[in-house]
Amino acid sequence: MLETANQICVVIGASHAGVNFAFNLRKEGWQGAIILYDVDPNTPYHRPPLSKSYIVNGDLNSNLLKPLESYQKENITLELGKKVTSINRALKTISIENETDQKYDKLVIATGAIALIPQINGIKEATNLFAMRTAADAIAIKNAIDTSSEKRVVIIGGGYIGLETAASLKKIGAKVIVLERESRVLERVTAPLMSEYFMDLHQENGVKILIKKNVISIKNEGSFNTVFCDDNTYFEADIVIVGVGIRVNAELAKNADLEIENGIKVNQFAQTNDKNIYAIGDCTLHYNPHYDKFIRLESVQNAVDQSKVAAASICGKNLIYDTIPWFWSDQYDVKLQMVGLSNGYNEVLLRKEATENTSFSVWYFKNEELLAVDAINNGKAYVLGTRFIKGKQKINKSKLVDVSIPMKPTSFL
């Protein structure tokens, strides 16, 4: 174990990656100070529920990553509501807005990403226009919904954030329209049959989804907005929510001359090109041994896994990042679990379970290689898909789609 009693580890970013890293570092035996900085003033919280349960019940305190006393118990210092403005690699310090500089021996960048606000004419003048990325966003949306008499909501973007937010707002009585620019929702991440499934799901629940709707301007009409598309259609909205993607928070790293390539580039130990600086979570481009390439993921599990790798590495243990990506989405009473990356698939197989009308799975192949699985209300398919992808096992496709064959580890080999 390295001698760390007199050393300081500073973490920039107190979301899933940063918080999990801090606790993992202490668990690995780090004896020195651990200081977490974040511009968000709230006690660190889970982000995925913001677009789901939080809009419905609005309880942020039940959503905390760790109880406040846990930080005190592990001697982890929270510096919340404070903005880090620069990194000085030569002096090994960070500058904080309106504060004195902070020294570090090891620095971990876990700055994540921010919501992308598109360049739409009139968007800055719109009333009650929000993104959905932080607790402040979710609180603002909920407050606007609570004070709106008609609750007309237009959501720009038919990705997971847009669809999850639509489902949550519908539960509390909003009139929701989703405008998707592409020819189908979730076009970049799922097969057409999955897009159709979620289109039908939302429309069955009273959410209107319109495709090929490219928003070109928003006009503020006082208490409401009018959203205009390039096909001469328009929609009035008391509330507008933008869910068109994210922008990686890599400015601090870039300004410190760290290597940037679609994020902060790190090796298999989550280490940047500066041996004393690590980066973890959504802001990183990291090497994945399974895919034999560098990838960037927007995933809670990736953030958690990288936090373990970075903590072990800083404490002198060479734990290598080697995880199959997985994700999830909750919409209405549907749980979608996804494992693997479907990019490059050339065949899609559908398996509908004989005994469950609402349970099915979609299997993505590139020739004979299983790339990814989307499982709807089907934990078995998700677990087996993970096992098959990780082991690069060849699957008997005819057995896979035969629902008379039970779903077991050896059934499709």
N, C-alpha and C positions, 0 to 999 in steps of 0.2 A: 504494500500500500504506500502511495506517495505521501510525503509529509505536506499537509495542507493547512495546518492549524493557523498559520499566519497569512494565509492567502485569501483573496476576495474573488468570488465568482459573481459577475453581474449578468443579469438576464434582461434583455429588452423585449418586452411582450409578455403579458400575463394571461394568455388564453390557454387552450389545451396543451399546446407544446411547451410553453414556458413554465406553467405551473407543474405539469407532470415531470418536467426535467428537474426542477428545483427539489422536489421530493425524492426523485430517483437519485439525484446527486448525494443527498444526505444519506439515503439508504446504502449507497455504494461506499460510504465512509468518509466523505468530504467533511473535514473538521472546521474549515474556515467559514467566513461570512458568505451568505447567499443573499443577494439583493435583487428583487424583482421590480422593474419599472414598467408602467403602462400609462398611456394617456387617458384611458378609460377610468373614471373615478370609482366605479362599482367594484365590490369584492368579486374576484374572478368567477365567471359563471359559464355554464354549458351553453354553447351557441346553437346547436341543432334544434332545441325546443323552441327557439324564438319564433320560428315560422310555423310552429305546430302548436303545442299545448300552451305556450305562454300567451299567445293572442287570445286564447279562450279563457284561461284562468288568471293570467297576469300576476303570478307570484314569482318574483325573481329570487327571493330568499330560499325557495325550495329547489332552486336551480343552480346552486353554488357548486363549483368544482370541488372545493374543500371548505369545511367550516373554518371560520376565522381563527378559532383557537388552535387549529392544526398548524397554522403558520407559526404561531407563537411557540407551540410545543417543539417544533423542529428548528426553531431559531432561524426562520426565514423572514426577511424583512420585506414588507410590501410598501412600495413607493408608488401609490396610485394617483391618477390625475396629473401626472408629470410627463412632460414631453421631452424625449431625448432628441437633441438637435444635431449632434455630430459625434463621430468616433475619431480619436487621435491614436493611430496604431503605434506611432513612435513613442509617445508618452504613456501609452496604455491607459487612456482616460476616455470617458464619455462626457459630453457637455449636456446639461439639462437646462431647459428654459427657466430663467429667473432663479437658478440655483448655482451653487459652486460645482466645479467639475468633480466627477467620481472616478477614482482609480480602480483598475481591475488587474487581476492576474490572468483570469480566464473570462472571456466574454462569449455569451450565447445570444444570437439574434433569432428571435421568434416573433417577428413583426407581422407575419401573416399577410393578409390582403385587405383591401377596401373595396366597397361596391363601386362598380364602373357606372358613371353617370354619362350617358351618351350626349353627343353634341346635337341636341334637338332645339330648333328655334323656339324661343319662349320658355324653355324649361326652367330658367332661373327665376322667372317671374311667376311661376305656377304656385297656386295656393294648395296647401296640404299635399305636397309631393314628397315621397319618402323612398329611401332604399330599404333593404332588409338585411342588415349585417350585424348590428350591435344591439345591445339592450336599449340604448337611446332610441334607435330606429323603431324597435318593437313597441316601446312605451309610447312614442309619438303616434304610431299607427293606431294603437289601442285607444289612446285619448281622443284622436280624431274620429274614430268610429263611434265612441261613446257620446260624442257631442254632435254627431251628424244626424239629422232627422231622417234623411232618405237613405244614407249609407250606400251611395252609388260609387262603386270602386272599379277603376280601370287598372289592370296590371299589364305593364309592358314587359313581355318576355315569358315564353312558355317553357322555361327550364324547370329544374326541380324546385328552386326557391319560389319561383312564380306560382307553380302548381300547388306546392305545400301551403303557401300563404293564401291562395284562393280557397283551398279546402277549409282552412282554419276560419277565414272570414265568413265563409258561407255558414259555418256552424253557429255563428253569433248573429246571423240575420242579414248580412250585407248582400247587396245585389252586385254580383261580380262578373266582369267581362275580362277575359285574357286575350291580349293581342300578340300574336306570334308572327314574326317577320318571315320565317322559313315556311316550307310547304307542309311541315308537320311539327308537333311539339316534340321536344327531346331528340331532335333530328341528329345531333352530333354524338349522342351517347347510347341510343337504343335502336333496335330494328323497327321497321314500319309497324309490325303487329303490336309491339309494345306501345308505340305512339297512338295507335288506334284504340288500344285498351284504355289508356289514360284519358283520351279524348271522350270516349263513351262514358267512363266513370264520372268525369266531371259534369258532363251534360246531363247524366242521369240524376245528379245531385243538384242541378239547377244553376250550374256555372256555365256561362256561354264562352266558348273558346273559338276564336276566329283566326284562321291561318292566312299567310301571305298578306299580313297587315304591317306595312312599314310606316311607322310613325314619323312624320316629318315636322310637325309643329304642335305646340300646346299654347292655347290662348287663355289667359286668365280672365274670367268673367265676374270677378268680385268674390262671391262666396263659393264659386265652383270653377272648374276648368273645362275647356273643350279640347279634346285630343283629335288631331287631324292626321289621316293617313294619305299615302300618295295615290290611292285609288279613288280619291274624292269622298271617302266615307269619313264620318266624324262621330265622336262619342262624348257625351257630357259626363263629368265625374266630380263628385264631392271630394274624392280622394284618388290620387294617382300613386301607384307603387311601381318602382323601376327594378326589374330583376333580369338584367341582360348580361350579367357576368361580373368578374372581379378584375382588379388591377393589383399586381403583387407589390407589396411594400418593400422595395429593395433600394430606396434612395439612400438610406444611411450607409448601406454596404457599398453601393456604387460610388458615393462620395468619398469613401474610405479606400477606394481602389481595390476592393475585393472583386474576385472574378464573378461576372454576371453573365448568365446565359439563360434567358427565360426564367429568371429567378437567381437566387444566390447559389452558385455552384459549390457542391460539397462532395467529398469522397465517401467511401463506404462506412466511415466512422463519423459522418456528419461534420467533418472538419473542412473549413475553407482553405484558401491558399495562404492564410496566416495561421501558423500553428497554434496560436493562442485564442483564435476566434472560431466558434462553431455556429452553425445555423440549422434550424429545425422547423418542420411544419410546412404550411402552405407556401411560404416564401422561398423554398429551396428547390433547386434542380439537383436530384440525387441519383446515384448509380444504383440500379436494381439488378442483382445477379441473375434472377430468373429470366428477365427480358434482355439481359446483356446490353443495356443501354441506360442513358440518363433520362429520367422522367420527372415531371412535376405533378404532384397530386394535391387536390383540394379535398382532404379527408381527415376526419378526427383520428381515425386509427393510425394513419401515417404519422400524424403529429405525435401521438402517444408512443409509437414504436421508435421513431427517431429520437425522442427524448430519452429513452432507455439507452440507446446506442451512444448518444453524446455523453450522457452521465458516466457510463462505463469507461468510455475512451478517456475522458478527462481524469478519471481515477486510475488510469494505467492498465485498463483491461481492453483487449481488442475484440469487442463484440461487433460483428459485422451486420449491417442492415440487409436483411434478406426476407422480405415479406411480400406475400401476394396481396395486392390492393383489394380492399372491400369497402362497400358503402351501403347506406340504407336510406329509405324514404318512407314516411308515414303520411298517407292521404286518406281521409275518412276512416274506414275500418280496414283499409288495405295496408299491409306491410310489404314493402319491396326490399329484398336483400340482394345485393349485387356483389359478385366476386370476379376478379380478373379484369383485363382490359380488352374490349371487343374490337379495337382498331384493327382493320385489315381483314375482318371476317369475310368469307365468301359463301358460307352456308349457315342457315339458321334452322334449328329443329325445335318444335314445340311439343312439350309433354304435358297433357292434362290428366290429373289424377282421377281415377275412375270413381273414387268414393267422396271426392270433395269438389263441388261445383265451383268454388272460388279459389281453388288451389291449382297453380300450374307453374311451369318453368320454361324458360327460353334458353337454349344452349347455342353458343356461337362457336363456329369452327372455322379454321383456315385449313382447308383440305382435311387432314386427319387429326390435326392438333386442336384440342379444346382450348379456346381462348378465354371465355367468360361465361357466366351463368347469371341470368336474372330470375329470381324466384319470388313469385307472388304468393304470400301466405303459405310458404312451403319451406320450412326450416331444413328438412331433410335434403332437398335439392341443393340448397345453399351449402350445407356442410359437405355433402358428397362432391359438389362441384369444386369446392376449395381443395379437397383431398386429391381429386383427379388432376386439377391444374398444377398444383404444387408438385405432384409426382410425375407430371407429363405422361400420364397413362393413356394408352390408346383405348378408345371406347367403341363398342359395337353399337352403331347408330340405330340399327333396326330394333335391337333390344331396348334401347333408350326410349324410343317412342311407343313401345308396346306397353300399354298401361296394365296389362295383365301380369306383367313381371314386376314384382315388388321392388321398391327402391332400397337397395342394400349395397354395401361396398363392392360386392363381387357380382352383382346382377348384370352389369353392362360391359364386363370385360371379355 
